[in-house]
Amino acid sequence: MSLTIEKKNEGTKDTVFLTGRLDTATAPELDAFAGKELANTQELVLDFARLEYISSAGLRVILKMQKLMNAKGSMKLIHVSDVIQEVFEITGFVDILTIE
């Protein structure tokens, strides 16, 4: 299974929809996308409604995106599944990320 990344732009707010698996194979795709597509983003929303799995490589990219957004705006995650929420809780990411 791969990762599909879709972006909806509303001025300085971008919503990024992730579908599939965010793992060692697909994390570099999201990292490259973030570096290229989110340069002017001030408010970032990550929609995890269709994200099935996240690995440590995926967590690293999410953390990198959070650090980038801390410097220039805000980032929040929405529609996080119970499975992925549990990963965030175990890793302590619930204390770092804004999850709604």
Backbone torsions as a table, in degrees:
resi	resn	phi	psi	omega
1	MET	NA	139.7	-178.3
2	SER	-106.0	-171.1	178.9
3	LEU	-118.5	132.8	173.8
4	THR	-110.5	131.3	-179.3
5	ILE	-119.1	122.1	176.7
6	GLU	-125.3	142.4	-178.0
7	LYS	-123.1	133.7	173.2
8	LYS	-114.3	121.6	-176.5
9	ASN	-103.5	133.6	174.2
10	GLU	-134.0	80.4	-178.0
11	GLY	68.8	-116.5	180.0
12	THR	-93.7	2.9	178.0
13	LYS	-104.4	129.9	175.9
14	ASP	-122.0	133.6	171.4
15	THR	-108.9	125.8	-179.0
16	VAL	-111.9	122.9	-179.6
17	PHE	-100.1	122.4	179.5
18	LEU	-107.9	129.2	179.1
19	THR	-126.2	129.4	176.3
20	GLY	110.6	-133.8	-174.9
21	ARG	-120.3	131.3	175.1
22	LEU	-106.2	97.1	-173.3
23	ASP	-137.9	-166.8	-177.0
24	THR	-56.9	-36.8	-178.0
25	ALA	-75.6	-33.2	-172.8
26	THR	-104.6	-16.7	-179.3
27	ALA	-56.4	-40.6	177.8
28	PRO	-60.2	-30.7	176.9
29	GLU	-62.6	-46.4	-179.7
30	LEU	-67.2	-38.8	178.6
31	ASP	-61.1	-46.8	179.1
32	ALA	-64.5	-41.8	178.6
33	PHE	-59.8	-47.1	-178.4
34	ALA	-61.3	-43.1	-179.8
35	GLY	-63.9	-35.2	-176.2
36	LYS	-90.2	-45.4	-169.3
37	GLU	-91.0	-16.9	-172.7
38	LEU	-111.1	20.8	-176.7
39	ALA	-59.8	-36.9	-176.8
40	ASN	-104.1	9.5	-177.5
41	THR	-76.6	132.2	175.3
42	GLN	-109.5	-26.3	177.3
43	GLU	-128.7	116.1	-177.3
44	LEU	-113.1	129.4	175.0
45	VAL	-118.8	123.0	175.5
46	LEU	-101.9	119.3	-179.8
47	ASP	-98.2	112.8	-176.4
48	PHE	-99.4	16.3	-175.6
49	ALA	-53.8	-35.7	-177.1
50	ARG	-112.9	16.0	175.8
51	LEU	-85.7	123.6	-173.9
52	GLU	-94.7	-26.6	-170.6
53	TYR	-155.9	144.7	172.9
54	ILE	-137.3	133.4	179.3
55	SER	-106.1	-179.1	178.4
56	SER	-61.8	-33.3	177.0
57	ALA	-65.0	-38.9	176.8
58	GLY	-66.4	-40.5	178.1
59	LEU	-60.8	-40.1	178.9
60	ARG	-60.4	-42.9	-179.4
61	VAL	-67.5	-40.9	178.1
62	ILE	-62.2	-41.7	178.3
63	LEU	-63.9	-41.5	178.3
64	LYS	-62.2	-42.3	178.7
65	MET	-65.0	-39.5	178.9
66	GLN	-62.5	-43.7	179.2
67	LYS	-62.8	-41.6	177.9
68	LEU	-61.6	-46.1	-177.8
69	MET	-71.7	-30.7	176.5
70	ASN	-57.6	-34.5	-176.8
71	ALA	-76.4	-21.1	-173.3
72	LYS	-137.1	4.0	-179.4
73	GLY	170.1	-135.8	-175.8
74	SER	-136.0	159.1	177.1
75	MET	-142.9	137.1	173.9
76	LYS	-141.1	155.7	178.1
77	LEU	-110.4	137.6	177.9
78	ILE	-127.8	160.4	177.8
79	HIS	54.8	44.5	179.8
80	VAL	-82.0	125.8	-179.1
81	SER	-70.1	162.0	179.0
82	ASP	-59.2	-39.2	-178.6
83	VAL	-62.8	-47.0	-178.6
84	ILE	-73.6	-36.0	175.4
85	GLN	-57.9	-40.0	179.3
86	GLU	-63.8	-40.2	176.4
87	VAL	-60.6	-44.6	179.2
88	PHE	-62.5	-38.2	-180.0
89	GLU	-68.9	-44.6	-179.3
90	ILE	-63.1	-38.4	-176.2
91	THR	-86.5	-8.2	-178.3
92	GLY	84.4	5.2	-178.8
93	PHE	-67.0	-20.3	178.2
94	VAL	-62.4	-24.3	178.7
95	ASP	-83.2	-14.4	-175.8
96	ILE	-103.5	-38.4	-173.7
97	LEU	-96.2	154.6	170.5
98	THR	-96.1	113.8	-176.7
99	ILE	-119.2	124.1	180.0
100	GLU	-113.4	NA	NA
